[in-house]
Amino acid sequence: MSQKRPLLAAGQSVTVHVPATSANLGPGFDSLGLALRLHDTLTVLTLASDELEFVLGGEGADSLPRDASHLTVRTIDAALAKLGFDRAGLRIEADNVIPHGRGLGSSAAAIVAALLAATALLPEAERPDSDWVFQFASELEGHPDNVAPALFGGLAVSWHDDAGYRSAKLAVDPSIRPVIAVPETELSTETARAMLPSSISHQSAAANSGRTALLVHAMTAAPEYLFAGTEDYLHQEYRAQAMASSAQLLELWRGAGLAAVISGAGPTVLVLAEGPDQVEKSRQLAADAAWRVQELEIDIEGAKMILHRQS
């Protein structure tokens, strides 16, 4: 008979605050991500009973499950199993502000929040560090471009090598002001990825490499190059037919000289505006009931554990 794993202590509570993220930023496919000040909040309380209580509010409240099939619970259980622990009951309170299925990193935020909560509830001597969370979150998500900024904040350049998932956090020029236009329609990452070609030309690859390098320079030191740096040759054109309205807004904004990109897999459109004039220009051009237009700040801190106590 296999030995039972130790249970989490009952009566513990932890609250985690995780930002939205925008991945790719145009040419930085699966490698660039930016944390935005639009946060989901997750509170987890360990119970002495075997009950699973789920209070879910905000985005997805009408459609997401409130049982063990929810991504948060599955992630907590996966983390505990990997670390050699088990749980009894949980009370979970999720206040979702990040739109789901819109290319703003909602699944990465849920995974990061769940992993941080799970590890915080372990005995102090057994808690893994933030790199463990980053590695496992990237593994669950499938790539690190959203996970890294959600966890660490700022602009993240991420990659994978023999040592695992890696990421470097960069400071963004303070004049850059993100503006998002969020449609009512959703688009799954799986659907968007299925539309990509199996190969591209060397010419496109070279062009995209150059624009990605320019974009990093633009975002950290020279925002006057944002428009040129956000030109993409890898994915946005191929996905356009799945989000016609987003493609039209992208064309409209870029036609007006704004550094606009599809956020993540879409269909949200993002402008990396340089100063208040470009913010206002973005708002005016997207003044349509079909879009929720919002200026956001860049989140430089990433996920925060704002409460942890044992009663």
C-alpha positions as CSV (number, residue, x, y, z in Angstrom):
1,M,0.0,0.0,0.0
2,S,1.4,3.4,-1.0
3,Q,2.1,5.9,1.8
4,K,-0.3,8.7,2.2
5,R,1.0,12.2,1.4
6,P,0.8,14.8,4.2
7,L,-2.1,17.1,4.2
8,L,-2.0,20.9,4.1
9,A,-2.8,22.4,7.5
10,A,-6.3,23.6,7.9
11,G,-7.1,27.2,8.7
12,Q,-4.6,28.8,6.4
13,S,-5.4,31.6,4.0
14,V,-3.5,33.2,1.1
15,T,-4.5,35.9,-1.4
16,V,-2.7,36.4,-4.6
17,H,-2.9,39.3,-7.0
18,V,-1.8,38.6,-10.6
19,P,-1.6,41.0,-13.6
20,A,-2.9,40.6,-17.2
21,T,-0.2,40.2,-19.8
22,S,0.1,40.8,-23.5
23,A,2.4,38.4,-25.3
24,N,4.2,38.6,-28.7
25,L,3.8,42.5,-29.0
26,G,3.9,42.0,-32.7
27,P,7.1,40.2,-33.9
28,G,8.2,38.7,-30.5
29,F,6.3,35.5,-31.1
30,D,6.3,33.2,-28.0
31,S,9.2,35.2,-26.6
32,L,8.1,38.7,-25.5
33,G,5.4,39.6,-22.9
34,L,4.3,42.7,-21.1
35,A,2.6,42.9,-17.7
36,L,-0.4,45.2,-17.5
37,R,-2.2,46.7,-14.5
38,L,-5.4,44.7,-14.8
39,H,-5.5,42.1,-12.0
40,D,-7.2,38.9,-11.0
41,T,-7.4,38.2,-7.3
42,L,-7.4,34.7,-5.9
43,T,-8.0,33.8,-2.2
44,V,-7.6,30.2,-1.0
45,L,-8.5,29.0,2.5
46,T,-7.7,25.5,3.6
47,L,-10.6,23.7,5.4
48,A,-10.6,20.8,7.9
49,S,-13.5,19.2,6.0
50,D,-13.4,17.7,2.5
51,E,-15.6,20.3,1.0
52,L,-14.7,22.4,-2.0
53,E,-16.4,25.8,-1.9
54,F,-16.0,28.1,-4.9
55,V,-17.0,31.7,-5.0
56,L,-16.4,33.1,-8.5
57,G,-17.1,36.6,-9.6
58,G,-16.3,38.9,-12.6
59,E,-15.1,37.6,-16.0
60,G,-16.2,34.0,-16.7
61,A,-18.6,33.9,-13.7
62,D,-21.5,32.7,-15.9
63,S,-19.6,30.0,-17.7
64,L,-16.6,28.6,-15.7
65,P,-17.1,25.5,-13.5
66,R,-17.1,25.7,-9.7
67,D,-15.7,22.3,-9.0
68,A,-12.4,20.3,-9.2
69,S,-12.4,20.7,-12.9
70,H,-11.7,24.4,-12.7
71,L,-8.2,25.4,-13.9
72,T,-7.3,26.8,-10.5
73,V,-8.2,23.6,-8.6
74,R,-6.4,21.4,-11.1
75,T,-3.3,23.5,-10.9
76,I,-3.3,23.5,-7.1
77,D,-3.7,19.7,-7.1
78,A,-1.0,19.3,-9.7
79,A,1.5,21.4,-7.7
80,L,0.7,19.7,-4.4
81,A,1.2,16.2,-6.0
82,K,4.5,17.3,-7.5
83,L,5.7,18.6,-4.2
84,G,4.5,15.5,-2.2
85,F,1.5,17.0,-0.4
86,D,-2.3,16.6,-0.5
87,R,-5.2,18.7,0.6
88,A,-8.5,18.3,2.3
89,G,-11.2,20.9,1.6
90,L,-10.7,24.4,0.1
91,R,-12.6,27.6,0.0
92,I,-11.7,29.5,-3.1
93,E,-12.7,33.0,-3.9
94,A,-11.8,34.3,-7.4
95,D,-12.4,37.8,-8.6
96,N,-11.7,37.8,-12.3
97,V,-11.0,41.1,-14.0
98,I,-8.9,39.9,-16.9
99,P,-11.1,39.1,-19.9
100,H,-11.1,35.4,-20.9
101,G,-10.2,34.2,-24.4
102,R,-9.1,37.7,-25.5
103,G,-5.3,37.4,-25.6
104,L,-4.6,39.0,-22.2
105,G,-3.1,36.0,-20.4
106,S,-6.1,34.9,-18.3
107,S,-5.0,31.3,-18.2
108,A,-1.4,32.2,-17.3
109,A,-2.7,34.4,-14.6
110,A,-4.9,31.6,-13.2
111,I,-2.0,29.2,-13.3
112,V,0.5,31.6,-11.6
113,A,-2.1,32.5,-8.9
114,A,-2.9,28.9,-8.2
115,L,0.8,27.9,-8.0
116,L,1.7,30.8,-5.7
117,A,-1.2,30.0,-3.5
118,A,-0.4,26.3,-3.3
119,T,3.2,26.8,-2.5
120,A,2.4,29.5,0.1
121,L,0.2,27.0,2.0
122,L,3.0,24.5,2.4
123,P,5.1,24.4,5.6
124,E,7.8,27.1,5.3
125,A,10.7,24.7,5.0
126,E,9.0,22.9,2.1
127,R,8.1,25.9,-0.1
128,P,9.9,26.1,-3.4
129,D,11.3,29.3,-4.8
130,S,9.9,31.5,-7.6
131,D,12.0,29.8,-10.2
132,W,10.2,26.5,-9.4
133,V,6.9,28.3,-9.9
134,F,8.1,29.8,-13.2
135,Q,9.3,26.5,-14.5
136,F,6.1,24.6,-13.6
137,A,3.8,27.4,-14.7
138,S,5.5,27.5,-18.1
139,E,5.3,23.8,-18.4
140,L,1.5,23.8,-17.7
141,E,0.9,26.8,-20.0
142,G,3.1,25.4,-22.7
143,H,5.3,28.5,-23.1
144,P,6.7,31.2,-20.9
145,D,5.8,34.4,-22.8
146,N,2.7,35.2,-20.6
147,V,3.9,33.4,-17.4
148,A,7.1,35.4,-17.0
149,P,5.5,38.9,-17.0
150,A,2.6,37.7,-14.9
151,L,5.0,36.4,-12.3
152,F,7.8,38.9,-12.4
153,G,6.2,42.0,-14.0
154,G,7.6,44.5,-16.6
155,L,8.7,43.5,-20.1
156,A,9.9,39.9,-20.2
157,V,12.1,38.3,-22.8
158,S,11.7,34.5,-22.5
159,W,13.3,31.4,-24.0
160,H,13.8,27.7,-23.5
161,D,17.1,25.8,-23.4
162,D,18.6,22.7,-21.8
163,A,18.4,24.3,-18.4
164,G,14.6,24.8,-18.7
165,Y,12.6,27.9,-19.2
166,R,14.5,31.2,-18.8
167,S,13.4,34.9,-18.7
168,A,15.0,38.3,-18.4
169,K,13.0,41.2,-17.0
170,L,13.5,44.6,-18.7
171,A,12.5,48.1,-17.6
172,V,10.1,49.9,-20.1
173,D,10.6,53.5,-21.1
174,P,8.2,55.5,-19.0
175,S,6.7,57.4,-21.9
176,I,5.0,54.2,-23.3
177,R,1.4,53.9,-22.4
178,P,-0.5,50.7,-23.4
179,V,-4.0,51.0,-24.7
180,I,-6.2,48.0,-25.3
181,A,-9.3,47.5,-27.4
182,V,-11.2,44.4,-26.2
183,P,-14.0,43.0,-28.3
184,E,-17.0,41.0,-27.0
185,T,-16.0,37.9,-29.0
186,E,-13.5,35.3,-27.8
187,L,-10.8,33.4,-29.6
188,S,-9.0,30.3,-28.2
189,T,-5.3,30.1,-28.4
190,E,-5.6,26.6,-29.9
191,T,-7.7,28.0,-32.7
192,A,-5.3,30.8,-33.4
193,R,-2.3,28.5,-33.4
194,A,-3.9,26.1,-35.8
195,M,-4.0,28.8,-38.4
196,L,-0.2,29.3,-38.5
197,P,1.8,27.8,-41.4
198,S,4.2,24.9,-40.8
199,S,7.1,26.9,-42.2
200,I,8.0,30.4,-43.3
201,S,10.7,31.8,-45.7
202,H,14.1,32.8,-44.6
203,Q,13.3,36.4,-45.7
204,S,10.3,36.6,-43.3
205,A,12.4,35.0,-40.5
206,A,15.2,37.5,-41.0
207,A,12.8,40.5,-41.2
208,N,11.0,39.3,-38.0
209,S,14.3,38.9,-36.1
210,G,15.3,42.4,-37.0
211,R,12.0,43.9,-35.9
212,T,12.0,42.0,-32.6
213,A,15.5,43.3,-31.8
214,L,14.4,46.8,-32.7
215,L,11.2,46.5,-30.6
216,V,13.2,45.6,-27.5
217,H,15.4,48.7,-28.1
218,A,12.3,50.8,-28.7
219,M,10.5,49.7,-25.5
220,T,13.5,50.1,-23.3
221,A,15.3,53.2,-24.6
222,A,14.0,54.6,-27.9
223,P,10.2,54.7,-28.2
224,E,10.4,56.6,-31.5
225,Y,11.1,53.2,-33.1
226,L,7.9,51.6,-31.7
227,F,6.0,51.7,-35.0
228,A,8.8,50.0,-37.0
229,G,9.6,47.6,-34.2
230,T,6.0,46.3,-33.9
231,E,5.9,45.1,-37.6
232,D,5.2,41.4,-37.6
233,Y,6.0,38.8,-40.3
234,L,5.2,35.6,-38.5
235,H,1.6,35.3,-37.3
236,Q,-0.8,38.2,-37.4
237,E,-1.6,38.0,-41.1
238,Y,-2.3,34.3,-40.9
239,R,-4.7,34.7,-38.0
240,A,-6.6,37.7,-39.5
241,Q,-9.5,35.7,-41.0
242,A,-10.3,34.4,-37.5
243,M,-10.7,37.9,-36.1
244,A,-11.8,40.2,-39.0
245,S,-12.8,43.1,-36.7
246,S,-9.5,43.0,-34.9
247,A,-7.6,42.9,-38.2
248,Q,-9.5,46.0,-39.4
249,L,-8.8,47.9,-36.2
250,L,-5.1,46.9,-36.4
251,E,-5.0,48.3,-39.9
252,L,-6.8,51.4,-38.9
253,W,-4.5,52.1,-36.0
254,R,-1.3,51.3,-37.9
255,G,-2.5,53.4,-40.8
256,A,-2.7,56.3,-38.4
257,G,1.0,55.7,-37.4
258,L,0.2,54.0,-34.1
259,A,2.3,51.0,-32.9
260,A,-0.6,48.6,-32.8
261,V,-0.4,44.8,-32.5
262,I,-2.7,41.8,-31.8
263,S,-2.4,41.1,-28.1
264,G,-1.3,37.5,-27.7
265,A,-3.4,35.2,-29.8
266,G,-6.1,37.9,-30.0
267,P,-8.6,39.2,-30.6
268,T,-7.7,42.1,-28.3
269,V,-5.7,44.8,-30.1
270,L,-3.0,46.7,-28.2
271,V,-1.4,50.0,-29.0
272,L,2.0,50.9,-27.4
273,A,1.3,54.6,-27.4
274,E,4.0,57.1,-26.9
275,G,2.6,59.8,-24.7
276,P,-1.0,61.2,-24.1
277,D,-1.6,62.4,-27.6
278,Q,-1.3,58.9,-29.1
279,V,-3.5,57.6,-26.3
280,E,-6.2,60.0,-27.2
281,K,-5.7,59.3,-30.9
282,S,-6.2,55.6,-30.2
283,R,-9.4,56.2,-28.3
284,Q,-10.9,58.4,-31.0
285,L,-10.2,55.9,-33.8
286,A,-11.6,53.0,-31.8
287,A,-14.7,54.9,-30.6
288,D,-17.1,52.2,-31.4
289,A,-19.6,50.2,-29.2
290,A,-18.0,47.0,-30.4
291,W,-14.8,47.8,-28.4
292,R,-13.9,48.3,-24.7
293,V,-11.1,50.7,-25.0
294,Q,-8.9,51.2,-21.9
295,E,-5.6,52.8,-21.2
296,L,-3.5,50.7,-18.8
297,E,-0.3,51.2,-16.9
298,I,2.6,48.7,-17.1
299,D,2.8,46.5,-14.0
300,I,6.4,46.5,-12.9
301,E,6.0,44.2,-9.9
302,G,4.2,41.2,-11.2
303,A,2.2,38.8,-9.0
304,K,1.9,39.7,-5.3
305,M,0.9,37.6,-2.4
306,I,-0.9,40.1,-0.3
307,L,-2.1,38.0,2.6
308,H,-0.8,34.9,4.3
309,R,-1.8,33.8,7.8
310,Q,-2.5,30.7,9.8
311,S,-5.4,30.9,12.2
